[in-house]
Amino acid sequence: MDGSIISIDELRKLYEKGSVRWTVHALERLQERGIKINDIKHAIMFGKIIEQYPMDYPYPSCLVFGIDVLGGPIHVVCGIGGGFMWIISAYRPDSDDWEPDFETRKVKK
């Protein structure tokens, strides 16, 4: 845990050079949610970071908002550590939890 802030450019560079590792959790979630590897790539390459988790363990992580290959919203949780980008999870954001832009969390009352 080093408290680093991740940039979208760092994520894109690691993805482009193939320095990507997939957690078992991520692969399980992708399969159960019908999310494809190309959806993750598209989100990383054309999306933006909407939340930072600099104190996550074992590496700092972030939440990327992007669009899947069919044009739907997708969130990707990923981190950087050990010279790799780690894909931790991905999901389709729920309108119950997110504002219409899918970038802003709704305030729970």
C-alpha positions in Angstrom: 0.0 0.0 0.0 1.8 3.1 -1.2 -1.0 5.5 -1.7 -0.3 6.1 -5.4 -2.8 7.7 -7.7 -3.3 5.9 -11.0 -3.6 7.6 -14.3 -5.6 6.4 -17.3 -2.5 6.8 -19.4 -0.7 4.3 -17.2 -3.5 1.8 -17.6 -3.6 2.2 -21.3 0.2 1.8 -21.7 0.2 -1.4 -19.6 -2.8 -2.8 -21.6 -1.2 -2.0 -24.9 2.0 -3.8 -24.1 0.2 -6.8 -22.7 1.2 -6.3 -19.1 -2.2 -7.3 -17.8 -3.1 -9.9 -15.1 -6.6 -11.1 -14.4 -7.6 -12.1 -10.9 -9.7 -15.3 -10.5 -12.4 -13.1 -9.1 -12.4 -10.9 -12.2 -12.6 -13.9 -14.6 -15.5 -15.4 -12.6 -17.4 -12.1 -12.5 -16.9 -11.5 -16.2 -18.3 -15.0 -17.0 -21.3 -14.7 -14.8 -22.1 -11.2 -16.0 -21.6 -11.8 -19.7 -18.8 -9.3 -20.0 -16.1 -10.0 -22.6 -12.4 -9.3 -22.6 -12.9 -6.9 -25.5 -15.4 -5.0 -23.3 -12.7 -4.5 -20.7 -10.2 -3.4 -23.3 -12.6 -0.9 -24.8 -13.5 0.5 -21.4 -9.8 1.0 -20.5 -8.8 2.4 -23.9 -11.7 4.9 -24.2 -12.9 5.3 -20.6 -11.9 7.4 -17.7 -11.1 6.9 -14.0 -14.0 8.0 -11.8 -12.7 6.9 -8.4 -9.3 6.3 -6.9 -8.5 3.8 -4.1 -4.9 4.6 -3.3 -4.7 2.7 -0.1 -6.1 -0.6 -1.5 -4.2 -3.8 -0.7 -2.0 -5.2 -2.2 -1.8 -2.4 -4.8 -3.5 1.0 -5.3 -6.6 0.6 -7.5 -9.2 2.6 -9.3 -12.7 2.5 -10.9 -12.8 3.1 -14.6 -16.1 4.1 -16.3 -16.2 3.1 -19.9 -18.5 1.9 -22.7 -18.5 -1.8 -23.8 -18.2 -2.8 -27.5 -22.0 -2.6 -27.9 -22.3 0.9 -26.4 -23.4 0.0 -22.9 -21.9 1.4 -19.7 -19.4 -0.7 -17.8 -17.2 -0.3 -14.7 -13.8 -1.9 -14.4 -12.0 -2.1 -11.1 -8.2 -2.4 -11.7 -5.0 -1.7 -10.0 -1.3 -1.3 -10.8 1.5 -3.2 -9.1 4.6 -5.3 -9.8 4.8 -3.8 -13.3 1.3 -5.0 -14.3 -2.3 -3.8 -14.5 -4.5 -6.1 -12.5 -8.1 -6.5 -13.5 -9.9 -7.0 -10.2 -13.6 -6.9 -11.2 -16.1 -5.5 -13.8 -19.8 -4.9 -13.8 -22.6 -3.1 -15.5 -23.5 -0.1 -13.2 -26.9 -0.2 -11.7 -29.1 2.9 -12.0 -30.2 2.4 -8.4 -26.7 3.1 -7.2 -25.4 5.6 -9.9 -26.6 8.8 -11.4 -27.7 8.7 -15.1 -24.1 9.6 -16.1 -22.9 6.3 -14.4 -19.9 8.3 -13.1 -21.4 9.7 -9.9 -22.6 7.5 -7.0 -26.1 8.3 -5.8 -26.2 9.6 -2.2 -28.0 7.1 -0.1 -30.7 8.6 2.2 
